[in-house]
Amino acid sequence: MHSRDKIRNIAIIAHVDHGKTTLVDKLLQQSGTFREHEAVQERAMDSNDLERERGITILAKNTAINYKDYLINIVDTPGHADFGGEVERIMKMVDGVLLVVDAFEGTMPQTKFVLRKALEQNLTPIVIVNKIDRPNARPAEVVDEVLDLFIELGANDDQLDFPVVYASALMGTSSMESDPSKQDNNMQAIYETVVSHIPAPTENVEEPLQFLVTLMDYNEYLGRIAIGRVNRGVVKQGQPVAVINRDGVTKQARIEKLFGFQGLKRIEIEEAGAGDIVAIAGIKDINIGETIADPANPEALPVLKIDEPTLQMTFVVNNSPFAGREGKWVTSRKLRERLFKELETDVSLRVDETDSPDAFIVSGRGELHLGILIENMRREGFELQVSKPEVIIKLIDGQKMEPLERLIIDIPEESMGSVMESLGTRKAEMVNMINNGSGNVRLEFLIPARGLIGYRTYFLTLTRGYGIMNHAFDSYGPYYGAGVGGRHEGVLVSSETGTSTMYGMLSVEDRGILFLEPGTEVYEGMIVGEHTRDTDIIVNICKEKQLNNIRSAGKDDTVKMKTPRMYSLEQALEYLNDDEYCEITPKSIRLRKKILNKSERERAEKHRKMAEANV
């Protein structure tokens, strides 16, 4: 066991793409934690495929670095506000934070969200200005921006007196000076600042055991693994313990295995003391927020606050005409099992059963949060359908309240008028505008979360791809009424089940934009394109050309078709309307009407209008 004053526990905070994961890679490589010839995978902390592909951190992970005779535990935090549940809990495990900021981009909204949580917990901050070698880096201004942000978030005097280290994670260099030419060829400045600045754990090893479960992992052989920090006392392998759940109910258990962290690996250890971050295996049904305590003296730690979901979707068993062709798991039993399994490790998720055994209401922290769950499921071989994402409206003191997002956009000056107009119709209120004379403007808005659903694609069109948009949950505010956000265009709906033909598609091309290529299988009721008007129309894109022996004047082989618009999973979810589903299988993403048959659809619409008129 390390002596208490040689342990440092820190969380690392950064906006997406500001170089956090690369920085951790370099800290690991240079500390000598890895053996001489051990290969270190790039972006070692992003362990799942989706994280690697998107370059974002979804789940918190921890790693431990040995530096001289110190043990530095680093917990990675997700930079995206959709994973706020994770962030809040991580702050309970550490004594300080490393805030990584890009030397050119400066502070961003997601950083703000995580930093606020860290300052509220009274943690000691260290600021790392990364990418110092970037052309047009502006370190001095970025440090001023960070200082302003700290003041805005209500940092105390000690927190405002933060040390700044300038670094280039990519090059593996760092220094206490902002001049890029004076960088040392190592990460020494960062290690030394952590060791001298971040306080050692102050907990007492002599008192009875207390351990708060902050993160969960799952392993085929060991079952649930509880990760957290020993708040006081000593924890040993084989030791009998009391587990106190969130409602205060106590049960007896035994610690089968105890793990510490070294580099990215878990290593089995015999015992750990107050201030250590460890993983405990062997306790069945353990959950986040529960306390593991001394059986003779079971005292619960304060229950962790978990962020409320703000968005919900209905997950339905796939019942389209093409169901079961591509996926392994298609039944409602498998869907239910998988959703409830996700609840074991994701506390910000909620799953509610409905009157129908085939449909489940899944609530999460945002589109990204739910989108990643769906993407993971399709990769595992699931087929499912989901409805349009809807925000969760709450009643607070008898008043209808809806979630508001803080939106920060960077756009070229010439796009400003059209972007502001488009946000105005979505009930956004501008709270700040910065024009630093570079031809780009940064605008800050408060906007109902509903107004952002489906906005990103439109925003990129308005700014010709040059706009950057970031948003984070801000608060609940008074409900803005109907008509905020949503799609205004109608769609082209297939009238046939069959295979799309070049001839059929060319005949409807002037009606709108198509979403698929010739030779794609379609079914009746499937959405095959977007109409130029705001109504839906039925089209037949499976039409074959009538062959006769008269040669036509216009030769077919010169006709060129417009490029179809293909949707990624997130774009498809944003595109949906109330009467539509997105069908998701391991190989396909299809948009469809909930009611496939045209006359049945019209009947249902008539009933809906009559019901509305009677209200």
SULDA-V287671 format. One record per residue. N is the residue number from 0. RES is the residue in one small letter. BURIAL is 1 if it has 24 or more other C-alpha atoms within 12 Angstrom, else 0. Layout:
N:RES:BURIAL
N:RES:BURIAL
//
This chain:
0:m:1
1:h:1
2:s:0
3:r:1
4:d:1
5:k:1
6:i:1
7:r:1
8:n:1
9:i:1
10:a:1
11:i:1
12:i:1
13:a:1
14:h:1
15:v:1
16:d:1
17:h:1
18:g:1
19:k:1
20:t:1
21:t:1
22:l:1
23:v:1
24:d:1
25:k:1
26:l:1
27:l:1
28:q:1
29:q:1
30:s:1
31:g:0
32:t:1
33:f:1
34:r:0
35:e:0
36:h:0
37:e:0
38:a:0
39:v:1
40:q:0
41:e:0
42:r:1
43:a:1
44:m:1
45:d:1
46:s:1
47:n:0
48:d:0
49:l:0
50:e:1
51:r:0
52:e:0
53:r:0
54:g:1
55:i:1
56:t:1
57:i:1
58:l:1
59:a:1
60:k:1
61:n:1
62:t:1
63:a:1
64:i:1
65:n:1
66:y:1
67:k:0
68:d:0
69:y:1
70:l:1
71:i:1
72:n:1
73:i:1
74:v:1
75:d:1
76:t:1
77:p:1
78:g:1
79:h:1
80:a:1
81:d:1
82:f:1
83:g:1
84:g:1
85:e:1
86:v:1
87:e:1
88:r:1
89:i:1
90:m:1
91:k:1
92:m:1
93:v:1
94:d:1
95:g:1
96:v:1
97:l:1
98:l:1
99:v:1
100:v:1
101:d:1
102:a:1
103:f:1
104:e:1
105:g:1
106:t:1
107:m:1
108:p:1
109:q:1
110:t:1
111:k:1
112:f:1
113:v:1
114:l:1
115:r:1
116:k:1
117:a:1
118:l:1
119:e:0
120:q:1
121:n:1
122:l:1
123:t:1
124:p:1
125:i:1
126:v:1
127:i:1
128:v:1
129:n:1
130:k:1
131:i:1
132:d:1
133:r:0
134:p:0
135:n:0
136:a:1
137:r:1
138:p:1
139:a:0
140:e:0
141:v:1
142:v:1
143:d:0
144:e:1
145:v:1
146:l:1
147:d:0
148:l:1
149:f:1
150:i:0
151:e:0
152:l:0
153:g:0
154:a:1
155:n:0
156:d:0
157:d:0
158:q:1
159:l:1
160:d:0
161:f:1
162:p:1
163:v:1
164:v:1
165:y:1
166:a:1
167:s:1
168:a:1
169:l:1
170:m:1
171:g:1
172:t:1
173:s:1
174:s:1
175:m:1
176:e:0
177:s:1
178:d:0
179:p:1
180:s:0
181:k:0
182:q:1
183:d:1
184:n:0
185:n:1
186:m:1
187:q:1
188:a:1
189:i:1
190:y:1
191:e:1
192:t:1
193:v:1
194:v:1
195:s:0
196:h:1
197:i:1
198:p:1
199:a:1
200:p:1
201:t:1
202:e:1
203:n:0
204:v:1
205:e:0
206:e:0
207:p:1
208:l:1
209:q:1
210:f:1
211:l:1
212:v:1
213:t:1
214:l:1
215:m:1
216:d:1
217:y:1
218:n:0
219:e:0
220:y:0
221:l:0
222:g:0
223:r:1
224:i:1
225:a:1
226:i:1
227:g:1
228:r:1
229:v:1
230:n:1
231:r:1
232:g:1
233:v:1
234:v:1
235:k:1
236:q:1
237:g:0
238:q:1
239:p:1
240:v:1
241:a:1
242:v:1
243:i:1
244:n:1
245:r:0
246:d:0
247:g:0
248:v:0
249:t:1
250:k:1
251:q:1
252:a:1
253:r:1
254:i:1
255:e:1
256:k:1
257:l:1
258:f:1
259:g:1
260:f:1
261:q:1
262:g:1
263:l:1
264:k:0
265:r:0
266:i:0
267:e:0
268:i:1
269:e:0
270:e:1
271:a:1
272:g:1
273:a:1
274:g:1
275:d:1
276:i:1
277:v:1
278:a:1
279:i:1
280:a:1
281:g:1
282:i:1
283:k:0
284:d:1
285:i:1
286:n:1
287:i:1
288:g:1
289:e:1
290:t:1
291:i:1
292:a:1
293:d:1
294:p:0
295:a:0
296:n:0
297:p:1
298:e:1
299:a:1
300:l:1
301:p:0
302:v:1
303:l:1
304:k:0
305:i:1
306:d:1
307:e:1
308:p:1
309:t:1
310:l:1
311:q:1
312:m:1
313:t:1
314:f:1
315:v:1
316:v:1
317:n:1
318:n:1
319:s:1
320:p:0
321:f:1
322:a:1
323:g:1
324:r:0
325:e:0
326:g:1
327:k:0
328:w:1
329:v:1
330:t:1
331:s:1
332:r:0
333:k:1
334:l:1
335:r:1
336:e:0
337:r:1
338:l:1
339:f:0
340:k:0
341:e:1
342:l:1
343:e:1
344:t:1
345:d:1
346:v:1
347:s:1
348:l:1
349:r:1
350:v:1
351:d:0
352:e:0
353:t:0
354:d:0
355:s:0
356:p:0
357:d:1
358:a:1
359:f:1
360:i:1
361:v:1
362:s:1
363:g:1
364:r:1
365:g:1
366:e:1
367:l:1
368:h:1
369:l:1
370:g:1
371:i:1
372:l:1
373:i:1
374:e:1
375:n:1
376:m:1
377:r:1
378:r:1
379:e:0
380:g:1
381:f:1
382:e:1
383:l:1
384:q:1
385:v:1
386:s:1
387:k:1
388:p:1
389:e:1
390:v:1
391:i:1
392:i:1
393:k:0
394:l:0
395:i:0
396:d:0
397:g:0
398:q:0
399:k:0
400:m:0
401:e:1
402:p:1
403:l:1
404:e:1
405:r:1
406:l:1
407:i:1
408:i:1
409:d:1
410:i:1
411:p:1
412:e:1
413:e:0
414:s:1
415:m:1
416:g:0
417:s:0
418:v:1
419:m:1
420:e:0
421:s:1
422:l:1
423:g:0
424:t:1
425:r:1
426:k:1
427:a:1
428:e:1
429:m:1
430:v:0
431:n:0
432:m:0
433:i:0
434:n:0
435:n:0
436:g:0
437:s:0
438:g:0
439:n:0
440:v:1
441:r:1
442:l:1
443:e:1
444:f:1
445:l:1
446:i:1
447:p:1
448:a:1
449:r:1
450:g:1
451:l:1
452:i:1
453:g:1
454:y:1
455:r:1
456:t:1
457:y:1
458:f:1
459:l:0
460:t:0
461:l:1
462:t:1
463:r:0
464:g:0
465:y:0
466:g:1
467:i:1
468:m:1
469:n:1
470:h:1
471:a:1
472:f:1
473:d:1
474:s:0
475:y:1
476:g:1
477:p:0
478:y:1
479:y:1
480:g:0
481:a:0
482:g:0
483:v:1
484:g:1
485:g:1
486:r:1
487:h:0
488:e:0
489:g:1
490:v:1
491:l:1
492:v:1
493:s:1
494:s:1
495:e:1
496:t:1
497:g:1
498:t:1
499:s:1
500:t:1
501:m:1
502:y:1
503:g:1
504:m:1
505:l:1
506:s:0
507:v:1
508:e:1
509:d:0
510:r:1
511:g:1
512:i:1
513:l:1
514:f:1
515:l:1
516:e:1
517:p:1
518:g:0
519:t:1
520:e:1
521:v:1
522:y:1
523:e:1
524:g:1
525:m:1
526:i:1
527:v:1
528:g:1
529:e:1
530:h:1
531:t:0
532:r:0
533:d:0
534:t:0
535:d:1
536:i:1
537:i:1
538:v:1
539:n:1
540:i:1
541:c:1
542:k:1
543:e:0
544:k:0
545:q:0
546:l:0
547:n:0
548:n:0
549:i:0
550:r:0
551:s:0
552:a:0
553:g:0
554:k:0
555:d:0
556:d:0
557:t:0
558:v:0
559:k:0
560:m:0
561:k:0
562:t:0
563:p:0
564:r:0
565:m:0
566:y:1
567:s:0
568:l:1
569:e:1
570:q:1
571:a:1
572:l:1
573:e:1
574:y:1
575:l:1
576:n:1
577:d:1
578:d:1
579:e:1
580:y:1
581:c:1
582:e:1
583:i:1
584:t:1
585:p:1
586:k:0
587:s:1
588:i:1
589:r:1
590:l:1
591:r:1
592:k:1
593:k:1
594:i:1
595:l:1
596:n:1
597:k:0
598:s:0
599:e:0
600:r:0
601:e:0
602:r:0
603:a:0
604:e:0
605:k:0
606:h:0
607:r:0
608:k:0
609:m:0
610:a:0
611:e:0
612:a:0
613:n:0
614:v:0
//
